[in-house]
Amino acid sequence: MTATHSGETSSPPSAGKPGKVFLVGAGPGDPGLVTLRGVECLRRADLVLYDYLVNPRIVRHAERAEKICLGRHGQGRIMPQEEVNAAMIAAARAGKAVVRLKGGDPAVFARGAEEAGALAEAKIKFEIVPGVTAALAAASYAGIPVTCRGIASAVALVTAHEEGEKDEPAVDFAALAAFPGTLVMYMGVTTAESWTRALIAAGKPAKTPAAIIRRCSWPDQLTIRCTLGRVADELRRRHLRPPVIVVVGDVVPLGETLDWFSRRPLFGRRVLVTRAAGQADILCDKLEDAGATVLAQPAIEIGPPDDFSPVDRAIGRLDQYQAVVFSSANGVRFFLERLSAMGRDVRALGRAQLAAIGPATGEELERYHLRVDVPLPDEFRAEALADRLIASLAQGGTKMRVLLIRASRGREVLAERLRAAGHDVEQVVAYSSRDVANADAEIRAALAAGKIDWITVTSSAIARSLAGMLGDELGRAKLASISPITSAELRALGHVPAVEAVAYTTDGLIEAICSTDRADGAT
């Protein structure tokens, strides 16, 4: 059993007031499949007890809770069911909101009835929040409709693993063999030899189509299409371990046409995202939508500046600037949050023209209900923004005072060009950018083993940090560069990018990776 705690302390439970337990289904793996009600329960939780099969990104919704993993098979102690029940009851009696987070649906082969029964006996208030059960998710994510007009009008969910103390199997294999629809077998890896043999002996044809689906809805989902008579051999030959669902029936061949999940452009690719923690979520989500397995290794750390006084002085005289220029989305966040911390709001920007280096920075301004006055450049780089800004400021015909919001390090091109055009430029560091010295051991191991296909490089600073962090190992994966400037930095460091984005955005970066993979596949 392992426990992890968030940095924020949960609010104290009400003294003397009994708590409540929520038995929440987390779904089969994809974090987008948890219900809205499940997320609501996690956000109000004081304690979360979760299964190891639950995606960690779902657990993150419980920002203020204590989080306890109940253990993983083959990796240390697994908390017995009696202890789980006792922990829920004790926490609820202490006035806590408890979430028992379970893979799939709590009421489908998940011992939810046992846990709800223990809570009811202890007179603890509880609520059952359904989840997407693995059987339905596995079939859908393999393109297999468990029911289909003219092929299967019924579906049976069957546990292929019986409790050891039972004298006789509870499963009626004769009835299942004659069942007029689709069979979905849970927990059938170690017992595959016996249950497949029993079905065939009871009259189910050995040639009945079957699909073995492992880790459904995860980026590394594996689908093996075979026949009922081959299921045990395939599991044994491939050394497959749980979680595995087996679908048996005449609907299985439909998956060859309706499979959508494995046909996504980056399915089967492993991509390392190197943006700073807290800045990488959008890129990670988009890559996962494209089918990639995403790993994260921040190359830089973003934080407040060492000294806020220059920013504070600039905020104090915002009415004296004719233009305020933001060189990154981080600059927008840190500057405007500091503005708020000083008791002011966006009205302090007055009549100053606002400019942003690219669409991501412009979108961040829009989150604060601000719009850029200077049109975004066609190329999202300092030189292009300088040209646009100079043209815009020239309309006034006089020397202008410009405030440039920037990071602790970066290129000086924008300030130099504006000064060369005769404008008075003041730069303030709104946030710091520092290199991460050491890569995670698991990331290094995956890179050394050739298990990373792509590494995204989204700035010159990240390029330099990666070169220092990984050295020659950086060449073990293909590098995807977001812009010509980033590519030039990589080449200067001795690393040639495999692809460069045409549009210098995260969407452009992903499209460049997909295009290269499509071309490689065609050859």
Beta strands, then each sheet from edge to edge (+ up, - down):
strand 1: 2-5
strand 2: 20-25
strand 3: 47-50
strand 4: 66-69
strand 5: 97-102
strand 6: 125-129
strand 7: 155-159
strand 8: 182-186
strand 9: 209-214
strand 10: 222-227
strand 11: 244-248
strand 12: 270-273
strand 13: 293-296
strand 14: 300-303
strand 15: 323-326
strand 16: 353-356
strand 17: 401-407
strand 18: 424-435
strand 19: 454-457
strand 20: 478-481
strand 21: 499-500
sheet 1: 1+ 4- 3- 5- 2- 6-
sheet 2: 7+ 8+ 11- 9+ 10-
sheet 3: 13+ 12+ 19+ 20+ 21+
sheet 4: 14+ 18- 17- 15- 16-
end
